[in-house]
Amino acid sequence: MIPLSFSTNNTPNEITRIRGKILADLMAQDAGFARVPVRSISTKTLKRMLQLYDTWFFSSALLKYYSTFDVTMSSRLLKSAGKFITPGRKNAKTCEIRMSSDFLFRLGTGTYKLNGLIAHSPQEAFLIVFEHELCHAIENAIYGSTGHSSRFMFFAHGIFGHTDTVHSLPTRQQEAAASGIKVGSRVSFDFEGKRLVGYVSYVGKTARVMVPDPRGNYHLESNPHQKFLKYQVPLSMLHVY
């Protein structure tokens, strides 16, 4: 357990000022992160981001408490923009914050609402997601567990000005649905010189499309007597049929 040696009553102006300084520092050292859409973010930048937040907002308490604190990027986080991970035992001294590259690299210009705040760029949205995960880290360090209770919101609001725990960043499913592609949609696509028609059964980075075929080994609950072949198809290749 660590003492509350940092402020939990930061003013909105102070939070915005410090967040802006951190953002400027990271973008100055990482050209890939400074692009819109973001092209890349280096391990060095992720480490620097953690150090800056720990210094400015936590009086260096986090990196004194955790013996190992990793910040990583994951292309497999498709529904959450970030995730705080510990070994699962009380008072664990190791943790990881896993950030979604799938969300970050798809964001363009515009504003985004996250945790009750408005982000004016993909990079600012990324920092606000990171702040949310840092609140899990500090709550876990102090109490040995973390969730989305009023205790968590005490830290999220007092340290970073967050008023909520949700974001409006577009998921793959939402982007696909905007173009008419969702589970159950009838779609067509080209494969090996042929136009195939089938039904979408899953949407992620690609879509799983079930195409009627007597050679198939799959069935659909809505059509248990027909055989289907399964295809993984890039969303850009699909046409609503």
N, C-alpha and C positions, 0 to 999 in steps of 0.2 A: 504493500500500500504506500502511496506517495502523498505528501501533504499538499494542500491547496495553496501553493506558493505563487500562483499566477492569477491574473484578474479574470473574474467571471461576471464582470459588469462593464464591458467595453461599450463605448458609444458607437452609433452607426457611422459617424464621420471617421472615427479612429479605425474602425474595422475596414472601411472602404479605402482609407489611406494606406494601411499596411498591406492589404490584399493587392492594391495597385503597385506598390513597391516590389512585392514578391513577383507579380506577373511581369513587370518590366525587366527584372533581373533575369528571369527564366527565358524570356523571349530574346533578350540580348545575347545570351550564350548559346541558343539552340535555334538555328535557322529553320529546321524542319518543323519545330513546334510553333514558330512564329507565322507560318503560312496558314492561309485559309483556302480550302480545308487543310487541317493539320496533316503534314506528310509523314512525320515521325516524331518520336520523343526519345531521347537517349537515356540510358541508365544513369549517366552522370546528372542529367537534369532532374530525374526522379529523386535521386539522393539529395540534390541541392534543394529541391522543393521541400522535402521533409525537414532538412536542417533549418531552413528559413522559417518555416511555420513553428518548429519547436522553439527556436530562439525568440521570435517576435511574440508568439501567443502563449507559450507554455513555460517561459523562463528556463528552457532546456530540460524540463522535467521528464519528458517522454524518453529521450535518448539516454537519460541517466537510469530510468527504471528498466527499460527493456534491454536485455543483453543482445538481442538480435531483432532488428526492425527492418523488414524488407518492403519496398514499394515496387510493384511489378505491373506490367501491362498484360492483358489477356484478350485475345480475339474470341474467346469462347464465352465471355460474359455477354449474353445477348438480351437479357431482360433487366438486369441491374447494371447501373453505370459504375458501381464500385462495390467492394466487399471487404469487410474486416474479418481476418481469420486468425484464430489462436489454436493451440493444440487441443483445447477442450478441457483442460484441467484448471482448477482454481489457482490463482496467483502465478500463472504461467508467465515466464519472462521473455518469451519469444512471440512475435506476431508478424503478420503480413497484411498490407493493404494492397488489394488487387484491383486495378483500374481497367475499365473496358475500353480497349482500342476500337472496338466495333462502334461504340457510340461516338468517341472522340473524332475518329477519322471521317465520319459521315456528316458532321455538322458544318454548315456553311455560314454565310453572313446572316445576321438577324439577332433577335433576342430570344432568350429561353428562360422559362421559369423553373427554378430549382429551390426546394426547401424554403419556399416563401419569398425568395429573392429573385430579382431580374438580372440575368447575365447578358452582357452586350456583345459577347464574342464566344467562340468555341473554347478558347483558352480560359476565359473567366468561368465558364460553365464547368470546365474540368477542375478548376481550383475549388469551386463551391462543393462539388461532389467529394473531392478529397477532404475538405473540411468536415463533412458529415462523417466520413470514416475515421478521421482523427478524434472526433467526439466519442466514437466507440472505443478507440484506443485509450483515451484518458479515463473514461468511465470504468473500463476493464482494469486499468492499472490501479485505480483507487478502491474499487469495490469487488474486484474479482469476477465480475460478470457485466454484461451489457445487453441492452435491448432498445426499444423505442418508447420507454416509459417517460413519465414526467421528470424523472431524474436525468435521463438522457437529454431531454429538452432544456433542462436547466443549463447544461453545458453548451448545447447547440445555440441557444439564444444568447446566453450571457457572454460567450466567447466570440461567436461569429455572426450573431444577429439573425440566425435562422428561426423561422416561425412555423416550419412544417418539415415533414420528412419524405416528401414525394417530389418527383420531377416530371416535367412535360417533354423530355427529350423523346424524339420519335423512335419507336422500336422498328425492327425489320417488318414485323407483321403489320404495323400501322402504315408504314410507307407502301407496302405491297397492297394493302386494302384500299388505299387512296387511288390506286390504278385499277381497282376491281379484282385483285387477286387475293383470295382468302381460302381457308379450308372449305372444300366443297365446290369451289369454282371449276367450271369446265374450261379448259385451256388447250391451246395448240402450241406446238413447237416443232422445229426442224431437227431431225436426227438422221445422220448418214444418208442424206439426200431424200428423205421422206418426211412428210408432214404428219405428225402424230397428234392424236387428240386424247385427252384423259382428264382426270379429276385431281385437284390439289388435295393432298392429305396432310401436309405439314409445310409451314413457311418459316424459314430461318435465313441463313445467308444464301441458301438456295431453296428451291421448292421441291418437295417430293411429289411427283406426279404419277398416278396410277393409270396405266393405259390398258384398256381391254385387249386381251390376247390369249388365245387358247393354249399357248405355251407357258402361260404364267403360273407362278406358284403362290400368288397372293389373292386374297378375297377382301371385299369391303363389307362392313356390317350392313350397309344399305343395299348391297347387292351380293349376297353370299353365294349365289349360284354361278356367278361369272368369274372367270379367271383374269388376273391382271399381271402385267409386268411393271416393275417399279423403276422410275428414273429420277435422278437428282439433276435438276435443271436450273441454271442461273436465272434469276428473276428477269433479267433484261431480255431473255430469249422467249419469254412467255407472252402469248396473246390471248386475251379473254375471248372465248369462242362463242 
